[in-house]
Amino acid sequence: MAANKTMKSYIHHITLTVKNAKKSLAFYRKVLPDWKVVEKRGWGYLTPPNKDFLLDLSQPRDYKIDNNKFDRNRIGLDHFAFQVGSMSELKGVEENLRDKGVAMETGGITDDYGNMAIFCLIHIYYTFIRS
């Protein structure tokens, strides 16, 4: 029997693809002065005080987009993510998505820079952050 198949009631993060992450972070630093800003090479993120949320800003990756389908390199919304509390919950979400016929980018759970995630082709994903 799969674990909890329900989604959390909050969004963990939103990722926007921007032309220039440095300039975009400077803008958000001005308009959201209480938010913590973390700047990396080619990307960065902001977090509001006392909240488990990230606004992630990243520059396009370095390859050509062949047609008009969704691609993370396009300027605009890349994805948004819901966080679950355990790997068991993530497996339950994966089973639920599969039961509903939702297309998953890699066919299911995948390693996303050390965190386990499910990327859906409807531009959302679920993630389990390893502690």
Secondary structure, 3 states (H helix, E strand, C coil): CCCCCCCCCCCCEEEEECCCHHHHHHHHHHHCCCCEEEEECCEEEEECCCCCCEEEEECCCCCCCCCCCCCCCCCEEEEEEEECCCHHHHHHHHHHHHHCCCCEEEEEEEEECCEEEEEECCCEEEEECCC
